[in-house]
Amino acid sequence: MNEKNAEIISSVFEAGNGPKALELLVNMYFNKRSYTKDDTHETAYKEGQRDVVRHIVSMCEVASGRKLTPKVIHD
């Protein structure tokens, strides 16, 4: 992972409403079950969403040098 890219992504989610936006993304796409019974395409689509958010969190962790623990909101 490129540290410069991690710093760029991290800067977006550190300022202003960034932390809240990251929290929303985590709760909308990462903390949800991705499996959809009898629909492999939907499952793959949801896993793709989940992976993008996981990658953003990972880049923020690399840039900050600490483990992030976004607040979890359950439906």
N, C-alpha and C positions, 0 to 999 in steps of 0.2 A: 504494500500500500504506500502510495506516495504521500509523504508527510506534508508537502505543500498543499496538495489537494485536501488532505484532512483538515488543515488549518483553514482553508477557504470555506469548506462545508461547515466546520465547527463555528466559524465567525457568524454565519447566518443564524445558527440556533442558540447563540449565546446572548445576542443583543435584543433589546426590546421585547417583543412577544415571542421570540425564538424558543425559549424554554417551554412555554405553553404550547406552541405549535408542535414541537417535538413530542410533547406529552400526548397531544391529540393524535398525532400520527401513530405513536406506539399503541394507543388504545383502539384506534380504528382499524389498524392493519396487522399489528404484531401480536397483541394479546388475544386475538380471536382464533378460533379453530379454523384451520384452512381446509380440512377434509370435507368434501361434499359427496354424500352417498350417491353412487351410480353416475357420477359426472367427473371423470378424470380431467377434463378440460377446465372446469371451474376450480377444481382442487389445484391444478397447476397455476392457474391465474392468481388465486389467492396466495399461493406459496411465493409467486413472483412479487406480489405486493409486500408480503412479509419480509422477503429477502432485501428489498430496497430499504425498508425502514431499519432492518438489522444492520445493513451496511452504513447507513447514516449514523446510527448510534455508535457503531464501531469506529468510524472516522472521528466522531466527537471525542471518544475515549482516547484515541491515539493522540489527538491534538492537545487534550487537557492533561494527559498522563494519569487519569483516574478513572475508575469504574463508575459508570452512570447507573443510577437506579431511578428511572422515571416513575412517577406516581402512577399507580394502576387504578383505573376507574372501571368498575364492573357494571354491566348493564343490569 
